[in-house]
Amino acid sequence: MYKLGLKLWSTNKNYIKPALELYEKKIYDYIELFVVPNSYDEYIRIWKNAEIPFIIHAPHSSVGLNLAKKNMFTENMRLASQAQRFADDLNAKFIIFHPGIDGDIKETVSQLNQINDSRILIENKPYYTIDKKLVCNGYSPEDIKFVIDNVGIGFCFDIGHAIYSANAQGIDWYSYLKQFNNLKPKMYHLTDGNINGVIDEHEHLGVGSFDLERTIDLFSKNSYITIETKKSNNSSLNDFEKDIKFLFNLE
């Protein structure tokens, strides 16, 4: 049986009530909480009171943490410590980090070793950033394996990111998924999107053109799967519940 996750941001107090309601209905099994920088003091009590299992997603380059850049080391460590603090207080099983953008994968390894946390999972990225101006670190199975081997951490496999990376490089997407899956991910991120695209999307399941039935055949039955689809309503998680039902109909 899959363990299914709801993706929220640490500032999303607007979703606390519907999140609790869906958890009580056993619609999902955990919350993956993205740590917005400097949000701990105001929001930690809200999440702690929820009494739901958590996985933490550290800040990434769009909000100031880029592990691929040596000159950002001090700020990276500051933001990483905020993610660790959330993880400590919420008894999180994992802390997910992005490898960074427009930099050196060896620097990513160096900084992750400085963070030195056994809960860390590294997440694969698309080839291009959203504006298509820069290349992401960790877009290939080789990059991810290098990080895993040299830091001694686990892997969070983002399906959409791998498909977009394959397309940008002219590689068959399904064979690319299998290469990533051979790295034995601890968990997955799942969305729908454009099967021929190169730019990251977070479409609801069944809305895009991903071959989701073929994709979920890669997952072991006890996999952690965070549904990373966009939210279309600021006060309801009905769209997330529909995504979960769609996924169960694929099994």
VMD Tcl script that draws the C-alpha trace (Angstrom):
set ca {
  {0.00 0.00 0.00}
  {1.40 3.39 -0.98}
  {2.02 6.07 1.64}
  {0.58 9.21 0.07}
  {1.61 12.76 0.87}
  {0.07 16.22 0.65}
  {2.49 19.00 -0.36}
  {2.05 22.27 1.54}
  {4.19 25.31 2.39}
  {5.00 26.21 5.98}
  {2.99 29.44 5.59}
  {-0.16 27.63 4.37}
  {-2.23 28.03 7.53}
  {-5.23 28.45 5.23}
  {-5.09 24.71 4.50}
  {-4.83 23.45 8.09}
  {-8.53 22.71 8.54}
  {-9.10 20.86 5.23}
  {-5.77 19.04 5.68}
  {-6.86 17.75 9.09}
  {-10.24 16.71 7.71}
  {-8.68 14.71 4.87}
  {-6.16 13.11 7.21}
  {-8.94 11.99 9.54}
  {-10.68 10.46 6.49}
  {-7.42 8.59 5.74}
  {-7.12 10.22 2.31}
  {-3.37 10.68 2.77}
  {-0.64 9.58 5.20}
  {1.71 12.53 5.69}
  {2.35 16.18 4.84}
  {5.46 17.19 2.92}
  {6.08 20.69 4.22}
  {8.15 23.15 2.17}
  {10.00 25.46 4.52}
  {9.52 29.10 3.58}
  {12.56 31.00 4.88}
  {12.14 32.69 8.26}
  {8.68 31.21 8.87}
  {9.54 29.04 11.89}
  {8.61 31.39 14.74}
  {5.20 32.28 13.35}
  {4.08 28.91 12.01}
  {5.74 25.98 13.80}
  {3.07 25.73 16.52}
  {0.32 25.44 13.90}
  {1.96 22.40 12.32}
  {3.04 20.86 15.60}
  {-0.55 20.95 16.84}
  {-1.71 19.11 13.71}
  {-0.25 15.79 14.95}
  {0.26 14.48 11.42}
  {3.43 12.72 10.17}
  {5.73 15.10 8.29}
  {8.46 15.10 5.68}
  {10.33 18.39 5.30}
  {11.36 20.03 2.04}
  {14.18 22.53 2.52}
  {14.14 25.93 0.77}
  {15.57 25.91 -2.75}
  {17.12 28.36 -5.19}
  {13.93 30.34 -5.87}
  {13.90 31.45 -2.22}
  {17.63 31.74 -1.60}
  {19.23 28.32 -1.01}
  {21.55 27.19 -3.82}
  {23.93 24.43 -2.74}
  {25.83 24.60 -6.05}
  {27.26 28.06 -5.28}
  {30.27 28.38 -2.97}
  {29.65 32.09 -2.41}
  {26.21 31.28 -0.96}
  {27.56 28.90 1.69}
  {26.73 31.03 4.73}
  {23.14 31.71 3.65}
  {22.70 28.10 2.58}
  {23.70 26.86 6.03}
  {21.36 29.36 7.69}
  {18.40 28.22 5.63}
  {19.30 24.55 5.93}
  {19.31 24.90 9.72}
  {15.76 26.28 9.54}
  {14.66 23.17 7.66}
  {16.39 21.00 10.26}
  {14.63 22.88 13.04}
  {11.24 22.19 11.45}
  {12.25 18.54 11.01}
  {13.33 18.24 14.65}
  {10.12 19.71 16.04}
  {7.85 17.74 13.70}
  {9.78 14.45 14.00}
  {10.18 14.36 10.23}
  {11.48 11.20 8.62}
  {13.25 12.98 5.74}
  {14.52 16.43 4.71}
  {14.55 16.93 0.93}
  {17.13 19.21 -0.71}
  {17.55 20.36 -4.31}
  {21.10 20.12 -5.72}
  {21.15 23.77 -6.83}
  {21.40 25.52 -10.20}
  {24.09 26.94 -12.49}
  {26.95 25.60 -10.41}
  {29.19 22.71 -9.46}
  {27.81 19.35 -8.32}
  {31.00 18.89 -6.29}
  {30.09 22.02 -4.35}
  {26.65 20.53 -3.73}
  {28.34 17.46 -2.24}
  {30.65 19.60 -0.11}
  {27.82 21.67 1.35}
  {25.57 18.67 2.01}
  {28.45 17.09 3.90}
  {28.69 20.27 5.98}
  {24.98 20.02 6.81}
  {25.66 16.41 7.83}
  {22.14 15.10 8.47}
  {21.18 11.45 7.97}
  {17.60 12.48 7.12}
  {18.63 14.23 3.88}
  {17.26 13.07 0.53}
  {18.54 14.62 -2.70}
  {15.92 15.38 -5.37}
  {16.58 15.17 -9.13}
  {15.84 18.26 -11.22}
  {14.79 19.13 -14.79}
  {17.52 20.09 -17.24}
  {16.36 23.71 -17.50}
  {15.20 26.21 -14.91}
  {11.64 27.48 -15.41}
  {12.85 30.53 -17.37}
  {15.00 28.18 -19.51}
  {18.03 30.42 -18.97}
  {20.04 28.16 -16.65}
  {20.83 24.46 -16.25}
  {19.98 22.68 -13.00}
  {22.39 20.55 -11.04}
  {21.11 17.01 -10.52}
  {19.31 16.67 -13.84}
  {20.90 13.29 -14.61}
  {21.13 9.88 -12.90}
  {24.91 10.35 -12.93}
  {24.68 13.60 -10.94}
  {22.31 12.09 -8.40}
  {24.41 8.95 -7.99}
  {27.49 11.12 -7.45}
  {25.73 12.99 -4.63}
  {24.33 9.82 -3.05}
  {27.70 8.06 -3.13}
  {29.73 11.00 -1.83}
  {27.36 12.19 0.90}
  {25.82 8.89 1.96}
  {22.20 10.02 1.66}
  {18.97 8.83 0.03}
  {17.08 9.88 -3.08}
  {13.73 11.60 -3.69}
  {12.72 10.77 -7.27}
  {10.68 13.51 -9.00}
  {8.97 11.89 -11.99}
  {8.10 15.10 -13.84}
  {11.60 16.48 -13.46}
  {13.07 13.33 -14.99}
  {10.68 13.42 -17.95}
  {11.46 17.08 -18.69}
  {15.19 16.43 -18.36}
  {14.98 13.49 -20.78}
  {13.06 15.57 -23.32}
  {15.55 18.45 -23.12}
  {18.36 16.01 -23.92}
  {16.49 14.02 -26.59}
  {16.46 10.86 -24.46}
  {13.59 8.35 -24.25}
  {11.70 9.40 -21.12}
  {10.76 5.93 -19.88}
  {14.27 4.51 -20.11}
  {15.44 7.61 -18.23}
  {12.90 6.96 -15.46}
  {14.21 3.42 -15.12}
  {17.79 4.70 -14.80}
  {16.76 6.99 -11.96}
  {14.67 4.27 -10.35}
  {17.72 2.00 -10.25}
  {19.10 4.40 -7.62}
  {16.49 2.99 -5.19}
  {14.58 6.13 -4.21}
  {13.25 6.44 -0.68}
  {10.26 8.39 -2.01}
  {8.67 9.94 -5.11}
  {7.14 13.21 -6.28}
  {4.24 12.78 -8.70}
  {2.39 15.24 -10.94}
  {0.97 15.26 -14.44}
  {2.29 17.40 -17.28}
  {3.28 17.61 -20.93}
  {4.92 14.35 -22.00}
  {6.84 16.26 -24.70}
  {7.68 19.29 -22.55}
  {10.95 20.52 -21.06}
  {9.68 23.08 -18.50}
  {8.43 21.94 -15.10}
  {4.65 21.83 -14.56}
  {2.49 20.60 -11.70}
  {-0.75 19.62 -13.42}
  {-3.45 17.61 -11.69}
  {-3.37 13.88 -12.33}
  {-5.24 13.02 -15.52}
  {-5.09 16.58 -16.86}
  {-1.74 16.28 -18.65}
  {-0.35 13.68 -21.03}
  {2.05 11.74 -18.77}
  {1.66 7.97 -19.03}
  {0.88 7.66 -15.31}
  {-0.23 4.04 -15.42}
  {3.10 2.98 -16.89}
  {4.95 5.24 -14.49}
  {3.44 3.96 -11.25}
  {4.40 0.42 -12.24}
  {7.91 1.50 -11.22}
  {6.81 2.15 -7.62}
  {7.03 -0.49 -4.94}
  {3.81 -0.90 -2.98}
  {5.24 0.62 0.20}
  {6.56 3.76 -1.56}
  {6.17 7.26 -0.14}
  {4.53 9.32 -2.91}
  {3.99 13.05 -2.51}
  {1.33 14.42 -4.86}
  {2.88 17.72 -5.96}
  {0.00 19.09 -8.01}
  {-0.95 22.75 -7.89}
  {-3.70 24.09 -5.62}
  {-6.65 25.73 -7.36}
  {-8.54 26.88 -4.26}
  {-7.16 28.84 -1.30}
  {-9.58 27.33 1.21}
  {-10.19 23.80 -0.07}
  {-8.15 20.70 -0.91}
  {-10.87 19.11 -3.05}
  {-8.54 19.10 -6.07}
  {-5.94 17.14 -4.08}
  {-8.58 14.63 -3.03}
  {-9.52 14.15 -6.71}
  {-5.85 13.52 -7.52}
  {-5.71 10.80 -4.86}
  {-8.85 9.13 -6.22}
  {-7.44 9.26 -9.74}
  {-4.25 7.57 -8.56}
  {-6.17 4.76 -6.87}
  {-8.14 4.15 -10.06}
  {-4.85 3.54 -11.89}
  {-3.79 0.70 -9.61}
}
mol new
graphics top color blue
foreach p $ca { graphics top sphere $p radius 0.5 }
foreach p [lrange $ca 0 end-1] q [lrange $ca 1 end] { graphics top cylinder $p $q radius 0.2 }
display resetview
